[in-house]
Amino acid sequence: MIFFQDSPLSPQAPEPRRILIVKMSSLGDVIHALPALAALRALFPQAEIDWVVEEPLADLLPGPPILNNIIIFPKKELKTFNLLKIWRILRSFRKKLKAKNYDLCLDLQALAKSSLVALLSGAKKRLAYWETREGSFLVSKGVKGPRAQDHVVERYLDVIRYLGPVTNELAYPLPDFGPLREIFAQKLIDLGAQEPRVVFFPGASWPTKLWPPENYAALGRELAKKGYALVLGGGSGEKLLTQKIKDLAPDLSWVDLAGQTDSRGLMALVSLAQLVVGSDSGPSHVATAVGRPTITLFGPNRPARTGAYGSLARNLASPAPCAPCFRKVCPKNFVCMAQISVDWVLKESLLALRP
């Protein structure tokens, strides 16, 4: 094996037997960390590997033999002003983690809360990727590797490279969503969305990331002319947005599944698409992970760091001079997303849809 000069392991040292990964949120961030899990499993095939995650995202993670145990972080229980209760919850959580006797903890969140979990784990070796924030450097050692300035997927992989060699093959280990895929396949057919299909995810966590709904309507009209069925997806909070898109193009046969997919349902839905188009949000990363062509629209953020990652991903960054600004509130009337033209997205969509 080849080791970094200051790696905590050496050719003479025993391999870690029990490893804990800490990556608790969000959807896209958990997906970005999956290649690191695959590389870690390949590096230590006999180790027991566990993962701490927040409950809504647990279904994104695979089970054995890739991941042995999924540990739910008690976020809901900690939402209290009762300091005694918080102390008791953390004490109980610490006892649960320490009972596993972890040799190594990998903090892939690199925040204060994740580093606290790493500390509570009792692992003597606690590593994080180099861009530690919010005081996390106090309890986790940041690893700055050869891809430190690259995409966050590669930054996470640098933590694994610190421990040993990693292949260039990018893998996203996922749970089994086959039964749900069959259910969604039949549902789409019953609703009139035969193949080929394009799925739009117009929602986002920041208002500055939203592409105008009239643009989705116009793009849908052009794709429908070419024979593509149109599907709208998203969370339950995005139903008003998907309804607005349908209202702007009432002549089109939209299938609206907003609010009808959990984590594994989302995997199933995007796996049935010939193309996924959406804003900078979790579904684009899920689509890439399941191997579907993806077009993601960027305004306030940089795709080079957090865009959909892989050979099938196309990230379109706004040409606006003010982009990227990294702001959740726009002082310029959302000019950056509006400058991503329908013609540009249509052109890239048709290129991605080529057999």
VOKOLGU-390286 format. One record per atom (N, C-alpha, C): residue in one letter; z, x, y. Coordinates in steps of 0.2 Angstrom, whole numbers, plus 5000, padded with zeros to 4 digits. Layout:
AZXY
...
***
This chain:
M500050044994
M500050005000
M500050045006
I499750025012
I499750055018
I500250015023
F500750055026
F501250025030
F501250055037
F501450005042
F501450035048
F502050085048
Q501950135053
Q502450195053
Q503150175053
D503250115057
D503950095058
D504150035054
S503750015049
S503849955045
S504549955042
P504849895041
P505449895038
P505449905030
L504849905028
L504749925021
L504449985020
S504450015014
S504150085013
S503950075005
P503450125003
P503250124996
P503850124991
Q504350154993
Q504950164989
Q505450104989
A505350064994
A505850004995
A505649944990
P506149914988
P505949854984
P505649794988
E505249754985
E504849704988
E505449654990
P505349614995
P505749564997
P505749504992
R506249474989
R506349424984
R506349354987
R506649354993
R506649284996
R506549295004
I506049255006
I505749265013
I505749195016
L505949195022
L505949125026
L505549135032
I505049085033
I504649075038
I504949025043
V504949045049
V505148995054
V504548975059
K504348915058
K503848895063
K503848815063
M504248795068
M504448725068
M504048675071
S503648695076
S503148645079
S502648695083
S502048665086
S501848595085
S501248595080
L500948535080
L500448525075
L499948585074
G499648605080
G499148655080
G499448725079
D500048735081
D500448795080
D500548805073
V500748755069
V500848765062
V500248775058
I499648745060
I499048765057
I498848835058
H498948855064
H498848925066
H499248975062
A499748955059
A500249005055
A500049005048
L499648955046
L499548945038
L499149015036
P498649045039
P498349105036
P498849155035
A499449165039
A499949215038
A500349195032
L500449135031
L500749115024
L500349135018
A499649125019
A499249145013
A499249215012
A499249255018
A499249325017
A499949355014
L500449315016
L501149335014
L501149325006
R500949265004
R500949254997
R500549304993
A499949324996
A499549374992
A499849444992
L500249454997
L500649524997
L501249524993
F501549464992
F502149464988
F502149404983
P501749404978
P501549354974
P502249324970
Q502749374969
Q503349354965
Q503849324970
A503849334976
A504349314981
A504449234981
E505049214983
E505149144984
E505049144992
I504649094994
I504449095001
I504649025003
D505049015008
D505248945011
D505048945018
W505048885021
W504748875028
W505248825032
V505448845038
V505848795042
V505348755047
V505348695047
V504948655051
V505248595053
E504948565059
E505248495061
E504948445056
E505348385055
E505148335050
E504448315051
P504148295057
P503548265057
P502948305055
L503048375054
L502548415053
L502648445046
A503148425042
A503248445035
A502648435031
D502248375032
D501748355027
D501148405028
L501148445033
L500548495034
L500648555029
L501148565026
L501348625023
L501148615015
P500948665012
P500748655005
P501448665001
G501448644994
G502048654990
G501848714986
P502248724980
P502148774975
P501448774973
P501148834971
P501448904971
P501448944978
I501148914983
I501048944989
I501748944993
L502048894993
L502648884997
L503148854992
N503748884991
N504248864987
N504648804989
N504948804995
N505348754998
N505148745006
I505148685008
I505148665015
I505748635017
I506048675022
I506748655025
I506648625032
I506948565032
I506848525039
I507348545044
F507148565050
F507648585055
F507948515058
P508548515059
P508848445061
P508848435068
K508248425070
K508148415078
K508448355080
K508248295076
K508548235078
K509248235079
E509648265074
E510348265074
E510648305080
L510248355082
L510548395088
L510448365094
K510048305095
K509948275101
K510548235103
T511148265105
T511748235107
T512048285112
F512548255116
F512948295121
F513648305118
N513748295112
N514348305108
N514348375106
L514648425109
L514648495108
L514948505101
L515448475099
L515748475093
L515248455087
K514948405088
K514448385083
K513848435082
I513648455088
I513148515088
I513348575084
W513948595085
W514248655081
W514248635074
R514548575072
R514548565065
R513848555062
I513348535065
I512748525062
I512448595061
L512548635066
L512248705065
L512648745060
R513248735060
R513648765054
R513448745048
S513348685047
S513048655040
S512348685039
F511948685044
F511248715043
F511348795041
R511748825044
R511848895043
R512048905036
K512548865034
K512748875027
K512248865022
K511748815023
K511248795019
K510748855018
L510548885024
L510148945024
L510449005021
K511049025023
K511349085020
K511449085013
A511449025010
A511549015002
A510949044999
K510349045002
K509749064999
K509749144999
N510149185003
N510149255003
N509449285004
Y509149265010
Y508549285012
Y508549365013
D508049395011
D507949465012
D507649475019
L507149435021
L506749445026
L506649375030
C506649375036
C506449315040
C505949325045
L505349285045
L504849295049
L504849235055
D504949255061
D505049205066
D504349205069
L503949155067
L503249145070
L503249105076
Q503749075078
Q503849035084
Q503949085090
A504349125089
A504549175095
A504849145101
L505249095100
L505649065105
L506349065104
A506749045109
A507549055108
A507749015102
K507448955101
K507748905096
K507548935089
S506948965088
S506748985082
S507049055080
S507249095085
S507549155084
S508349135082
L508549085085
L509249065083
L509249045075
V508749005073
V508648995066
V508649055062
A508249105064
A508149165061
A508849195060
L509249195065
L509949225065
L510349185060
L510349125060
L510749085056
L510549095049
S509949115047
S509749125040
S510149185037
G510449225041
G510849285038
G510349335036
A509749335036
A509249385034
A509349445038
K509449505035
K509549565039
K508949595042
K508349575040
K507749595043
K507449535046
R507349535053
R507049475056
R506549495061
L505949475059
L505349495063
L505049435066
A504749445072
A504349395076
A503649435078
Y503149385080
Y502549415083
Y502749445090
W502349485093
W502649525098
W502749495105
E502449435106
E502549395112
E503149355112
T503749385111
T504349345111
T504549325118
R504849255118
R504949225124
R505649195124
E505849175130
E506549145131
E507149175127
G507149245128
G507749275125
G507649285118
S507149275114
S507149275107
S507149355105
F506949395109
F506949465107
F507649495106
L508149455108
L508849475107
L509049465099
V508649425096
V508849415089
V508249425084
S507649435086
S507049445082
S506749505085
K506449555080
K506049615082
K505349595083
G505049605089
G504349585090
G503949635087
V503449615083
V502949665080
V502249655084
K502049715087
K501449725091
K500949765086
G500449725084
G500049755079
G499349765082
P498849785078
P498149795081
P497749745084
R498049675083
R497649615085
R498149585090
A498549625094
A499049595098
A498749555104
Q498149565106
Q497849535112
Q497249485109
D497249475103
D496749425100
D497049355100
H496649315096
H496849245095
H497549245091
V497949185093
V498649185090
V498649185082
V498149165079
V498049175072
V498149245070
E497749285073
E497849365072
E498449395074
R498749365079
R499449385081
R499949375075
Y499949315073
Y500349295067
Y500249345061
L499549355060
L499449395054
L499649465055
D499649495061
D499949555063
D500649565060
V501049515060
V501749515057
V501649535050
I501149505046
I501149515039
I500849585038
R500349605043
R500049675042
R500649725043
Y501149715047
Y501649755048
Y502049775041
L501949725036
L502349735030
L501849765024
G501249755025
G500749775020
G500049755022
P499549775018
P498849765019
P498649685019
V498249665023
V497949595023
V497249595023
T496949555019
T496249555018
T495949515024
N495249525025
N494949495031
N494749425030
E494849395024
E494649325022
E495249285025
L494949235029
L495449185032
L495549125028
A496149115026
A496249055021
A496849005025
Y496748945024
Y497148895026
Y497448855020
P498048875018
P498348835012
P498548775014
L498348715011
L498548655013
L498748615007
P499148555009
P499448515003
P498848475000
D498948444995
D498448404991
D498448334995
F497848324998
F497748255001
F497148214998
G496948234992
G496448204988
G496448134988
P497048104985
P497148034985
P497047994991
L497248024997
L497147995003
L496447995005
R496048055003
R495348055005
R494948005002
E495147984996
E494747934992
E494947864996
I495547854998
I495647795002
I495347785008
F495347845012
F494947845019
F494247835018
A493947865013
A493247865011
A493047795010
Q493347755006
Q493247685005
Q493347645011
K493847655015
K494047625021
K493447625026
L493147685027
L492647705032
L492047665030
I491847665023
I491247625021
I491347555022
D491947525021
D492147455022
D492047435029
L492247485034
L492147465041
L491447485044
G491047505039
G490347515042
G490147585044
A490647635043
A490447705045
A490247745039
Q489647735037
Q489347775032
Q489147845034
E489047885030
E488847955032
E488147955035
P487947995039
P488348055042
P488848025048
R489448055048
R489948035053
R490148085058
V490248065064
V490548105069
V491248075071
V491748115071
V492448085073
V492648115080
F492848075084
F493048095091
F493848095091
F494148145094
F494848145095
F494948155103
P494948095107
P494848105114
P495548125117
G496148115114
G496748125117
G497048195117
A497548205121
A497848275121
A498548265124
S498948315123
S499648315126
S499648325133
W499148355136
W499148365144
W498648315146
P498748285152
P498148245155
P497648295158
T497748355159
T497248405162
T496748425156
K496948405150
K496548425144
K496048375142
L496048315146
L495648255144
L494948255147
W494448255142
W493748245144
W493648165146
P493348155152
P493248085154
P493048035148
P493347975148
P493147935142
P492347915143
E492147905149
E491447895150
E490947945147
N491148005146
N490848055143
N490748045136
Y491348025133
Y491348015126
Y490847955124
A490947905128
A490447845127
A489747865128
A489547915132
A488847935133
A488647975127
L489148025125
L488948065119
L488848025113
G489347975112
G489247925107
G488547895106
R488347865112
R487747835112
R487147875110
E487147945112
E486647985110
E486648005103
L487248015100
L487348025093
L487147965089
A487347905091
A487147845087
A486347835087
K486047855092
K485247855092
K484947895086
K485347945085
K485147995079
K485447975073
G485747925072
G485947895066
G486647915063
Y487047935068
Y487747955066
Y488247895067
A488647885062
A489147835063
A489747865067
L490047825072
L490547845076
L491247825075
V491647875074
V492347855072
V492847885078
L493347845080
L493847865085
L494547875081
G494847935083
G495447945080
G495947965085
G496547975083
G497147995087
G497747965085
G498347975089
G498947945088
G499047875091
S499547845089
S499647775091
S499647765099
G499847825102
G499947825110
G499247835113
E498747835109
E498047845112
E497547785111
K497847735109
K497447675108
K497147645114
L497547645120
L497247625126
L496647665128
L496647735126
L496047775128
L495447765123
T495647755117
T495047735112
T494747675114
Q495147625116
Q494947555118
Q494447565124
K494647605129
K494247615135
K493547645133
I493547685129
I492947715126
I492447665123
K492747625119
K492347565116
K492147515122
D492547505127
D492347455132
D491747485136
L491747555137
L491247585140
L490547585137
A490547575130
A489947575126
A490047515121
P490047455123
P490247395119
P489647385114
D489047415115
D488447405111
D488447445105
L488947495104
L488947535099
L489447515093
S489347525087
S489747505082
S490347565081
W490847555085
W491347605084
W491847585078
V492147635075
V492647625070
V493247665073
D493747625075
D494347645079
D494947655074
L495147715072
L495747725068
L496347755071
A496347755078
A496947785082
A497547745079
G498047785078
G498647765076
G498747745069
Q498247765065
Q498247745058
Q498247805053
T498347865056
T498447925051
T499047965053
D499347985047
D499948035048
D499648095046
S500048155045
S499748215045
S499248225039
R499448205033
R498948205028
R498348155028
G498448105031
G497948055033
G497448085038
L497648125042
L497248165047
L496848215043
M497148245039
M496748295035
M496148255031
A496348205028
A495848165024
A495348135029
L495448115034
L494948085039
L494448135041
V494748195044
V494248245046
V493848275041
S494148275034
S493748305029
S493148265027
L493148205030
L492548155028
L492048155034
A492148195039
A491748195045
A491148255044
Q490548245047
Q490048295047
Q490248335053
L490548315058
L490748345064
L491348315067
V491848355070
V492348335074
V492348355081
V492348315086
V492348325093
V492948305096
G493248345100
G493848325104
G494148375109
S494648355112
S495048395117
S495448455113
D495748495117
D496148545115
D496748515112
S496748495106
S497348465103
S497348475095
G497948455092
G498048465085
G497448455080
P497148395081
P496648375076
P496048425075
S495848455081
S495348505081
S495548565076
H496148585076
H496448635072
H496448615064
V496648555063
V496648525057
V495948525054
A495448505058
A494748505056
A494448575053
T494648625057
T494448685056
T494748715049
A495448695048
A495748715042
A495448685036
V495248615036
V494948585031
V494148605030
G493948645034
G493248675033
G492748625036
R492848595042
R492348545045
R492148575051
P491448575053
P491248595060
P491648555065
T491848595070
T492248575076
T491948595082
I491948545087
I491848565094
I492448545098
T492748595102
T493348585105
T493248595113
L493448555117
L493348555124
L493948585128
F493848635132
F494348675135
F494348675143
G494848655146
G494848665153
G495448705155
P496048685155
P496648725158
P496848785153
N496648785147
N496848835143
N496248885141
R496448935137
R495948985135
R495848985128
P495248965126
P495048955119
P495149025115
A495049085118
A495049145115
A495749155112
R496249125115
R496949135112
R497149075108
T497049015109
T497248965105
T496748915103
G496148925104
G495648885102
G495548875094
A495148825092
A495048815085
A494748875082
Y494948905077
Y494848965074
Y494448965068
G493949005067
G493549005061
G492749005063
S492349015058
S491649015058
S491348955060
L491648895059
L491448835060
L491648805067
A492048835070
A492348815077
A491848835082
R491748785087
R491348795093
R491848775099
N492048825103
N492548805108
N492148815115
L492048755119
L491748755125
L492248755131
A492148805135
A492648815140
A492348795147
S492748755151
S492448735157
S492148795161
P491648775165
P491348835169
P491648825176
A492148785177
A492448775184
A492748845186
P492748865192
P493048925194
P493748925194
C494148865194
C494848865194
C495148865186
A494648865182
A494848865175
A494848935172
P495348955167
P495948915165
P496548915170
C496848865172
C497448865176
C498048865173
F498048835166
F498648825162
F499148775165
R498848725169
R499348675172
R499248615168
K499848575168
K499848505165
K499648455170
V499748475177
V499548435182
V499048465186
C498448425188
C497948455191
C497948435199
P497848485203
P497848475210
P497148465213
K496648465208
K495948455210
K495548395207
N495948345205
N495648285203
N495248295196
F495548345192
F495348355185
F494548375185
V494448425190
V493748445190
V493548485184
C493948525181
C493748575176
C493448535170
M493748485168
M493548445162
M492948405163
A492848385169
A492248345171
A491648385172
Q491748455172
Q491148495173
Q490948525166
I491248495161
I490948505154
I490448445153
S489848465153
S489348405153
S489148375147
V488948315147
V488748275140
V488248315137
D487748335141
D487148365138
D487348435134
W487848465137
W488048535134
W488348515127
V488848465127
V489148445121
V488748425116
L488248385118
L487748355114
L487348415110
K487048455114
K486748515112
K487148555107
E487748565108
E488148605103
E488248565097
S488348495098
S488448455092
S487848455088
L487248445090
L486748445086
L486648515082
L486748565086
L486748635082
L487248635077
A487848615078
A488348615073
A488248565067
L487848515068
L487648465063
L487048485059
R486748535061
R486148565057
R486348575050
P485948555045
P486148575038
P486048645036
***
